[in-house]
Amino acid sequence: METAWYLEILEREGRSLADAAGQAGPGAPVPACPDWRVRDLLRHTGVVHRWAAGFVADACPTPRPMEEHPDLDGPELLAWYRACHRALLDTLREAKPDVECWTFLPGAGSGLGFWARRQAHETAVHRWDAQAARGGGPDPVATDFAVDGVDELLRGFHARRKSKVRTPGPRVLRIRATDADAVWTVRLSQEPPVTTRDAAGDAECEVSGPAAELYLSLWNRLPVPEVTGDAALAELWRETSAVV
């Protein structure tokens, strides 16, 4: 996907996140994150925006820690988040296409493309959180963007050593979008999952549904749409897939 496409989504999702947070109020609970209130969501996402922008702005080649969360609340916190979002967009739009900087997922490609994609998905998921906290039903996620997000999660995040989705012996889980030409085969073992973009071989469990529902369920925001076969593998995902 083109970087400009991700940046358009990042701009829209960040504005929607801020609008929903303002409507919900800083003390509203975030349903998918029981320990969080909307103020925690804004602080977290704003700090992540600043962290991401810094790698690109400084062409930083090595990892570095995020800042502490700001001691802000109410309208000041909301204004701070909007400024973080705007600064991230400005940094990414002004960066050289070939900027080299640290990234953290396998097959990340260019630094600019990686951070545009990662922040678009980071913001989309937390926009959904903010709208869920507000009530009235979150806006849907576009099918093509959802497919891309499932791919990033399965072939990026859970290809890392950090993934806790493990099984004592070899198992096979399939993920299938019913409204797009997209299917993934996830081979589980005592090692990190190995995911291919295909339907090769037999699977012991298949999780299927519209891409947007798969995206949100794999990020543990919605229940799994449909499960066939050994449902224990779908439950294993729910219990162990939290990204750290």
N, C-alpha and C positions, 0 to 999 in steps of 0.2 A: 504494500500500500504506500501511497505517496505521503511524504511528511506533511504537506499542506492539508491533506485530508484529516490527519490526526489533529492538527492544530485547529482546524475548524470545529472538530468535535470537542477538543479540550476547552475552547473558548465557550462554546454553548453549555457544556456540562458544568463548568465552573460557575458561570452566571446563574444557572438553574440551582446549583447547590446553595449558593449564597442566598438566593431569593427564598428557597424553601426553609433554610435555616432561620432567616429573619422572620418568616411567618410562624415557624414552630416555636421559636423562643429558645434561649440558651439552655434552659432547664429541662426541655422535653427529652424523654428517653428515646434512645435509638434501638428499635426492636431487634435488629440482627446483632447488636453488640451490647449485651445486657449491662455491662459495666460502664457504658458511655452515656453521657447526655450530649445534646447538640453542641455545647461548648467544647467538649472533648473532641468531637468530630472536626470542628473548625480548627482547633489548635493543631490536631494531628495533620490534617490535610494541608494546612498552610505551611507547617514546618517541612513536610515532604516536598511541597512546591519549591521552597527556598533551597532545600538540599539538592534537588534535581537541577535547578537553575545554576547553582554554583559549579557543578561539574562542567557544564557547557560553557558558562561565562569565563571560567578560569582555565579551560582545557585541562582540567585536573586528571592525571592519569592513574591515580590511586584512590582507594576508598577512604572516606573520612566520616566522622560521626555527624548525626543530625544535631541541630541546636536544641536547647531546652524549650519546652512549650512556654509561650508568653503568659505572663500573669495579667491577662486581659479578660474582660467579660462584656456581655451586653453589646451595645452599639459599637464600642471601641474594638471589640474582638471581631465583629462582622466586618468593619471597615479594614481592619488589619488583614483578614482573609482575602478580601477583594483585592487589596494591594499586592499580596503575595501571588495571587492568581495572575494579575495583570503583569507583574514583573516576570513571571515565568514565561508567559506568552511573548512578551517583548524580547526576552533573552533568546528564546528558541527561534523567533522570526528573524532576528538580527544576526544569528550565528552563521558562520561559514558552513556550507554544506559538508565539507570534508573535515570539520573539527574533530579532533581526536581527544577522547576523554574516557574515563572509567565507566564501564557498564557491568551488569551483574547477572545476566542471563545467557545461557548458551546460544550461539548463533545470533548474537544481538545485531550484527552488522554495524552500520555507522553510529557514532555516538549521538548525533543529532536525531537520526531516525529512531534510535532506541528510546531516548528520553521523551520524544514526542509521543511515541506509541505508549510507553509505560505510564506517562502522566495522563494521557487520555483515558486509559482504562482505570487507573487509580481514581480519577475524578468521577468517572461515570458510575462506578460502584458506590462511591460515597455520596454522589448526588442522589442515587436511589435510596441510600440510608437517610439522607436529610428529608427527602420527600415522604418516606415511610414514617419518619418522626412527626412530620407535619400533619399527616393523615390525608385522606381523600384519594389515595392511590397514586403510586409513582408513575411517571411517564415511561412508556415502553423503550426498550433498547432496540436499535435498528438491527435487522438480521445480519447484514454483512459485517457490521462492527462486532456483533456478538460472536460470530464465527471466528473472527480474528482474535477475540479475547479468550475464547476456549482454547484456541491454538497456543496463545501465549502462555496460558496457565498450564496446559498439559505438557507442551514441548519446551517450555522455558522454566517456569518455577519448579515444576515437579521432575525436571531432569537434573536438578541440583542435589548435592549430597545432603542438603538440609531437609529434603522431603522425608516425611515420616510415614508415607503411605507404603507400607511394607507387608509382605506375607511370608510365612515360614517356608513355603514352597512355591513353585511357579503357578501363577494364576493369570487369567486373561479377562480384562474388562473392555467392553466396547462402548463408545459414546457415539450416538448418531443423531444428527440434526434432521428433523423430518420436513423442514421447509427450505433446505439448502442442500447442495451437493457437498456434504461435509460429514466425514466419519473418521473416527480415531480408534486405534487399537492400542490399549494400554497393557503392557506386560509387566506384571507385578512379581516381586521376589523379595529376598532379603536385601537386595540392592535398590537404589533409586529406580522408580518406574521408567520404563523405556516405551515411548509413545511414537507410533508411526501414523501418518495420515493415509489410512487405508482400511480395508475390511478383510485383511488377509487372515486366513485360518479361522478356527472355531473360537468362540468366546463363551465363557461360563456365565457371564452376566452382561446384559445390554441395557444401557440407560439411553432413553430416546425421548425426543420432544422438540418443540420449536427451539431454534438456536438461542433466542433471548432467554427462554426459561432454563435451558441448559447452562448458559453463562451465569445466571444468577444462582442457580442451584449448586453449581460446582464451586462458586464462591460462598456457598452456605448462606445465601440470602432467601432462597425459596426451597420448598420440598422438591425432591427429584420428580420430574414429570411422569415418567413411566419406566418401570423396571421389569425385565423378563429374565428368567434364569435365576441364578443364586443371588438373592437380594442381600446376602451378607456382604458381598463385595461393594454394593452401593452404600451400605451402612458403614463399612470400613472407611470409605472415602469421607463420609460425613464426620466420622470420629477423629480422623487423623490428618486431614488435608489442610488444616489451618496453616497459612503461610507465615513464616517467621523470617 
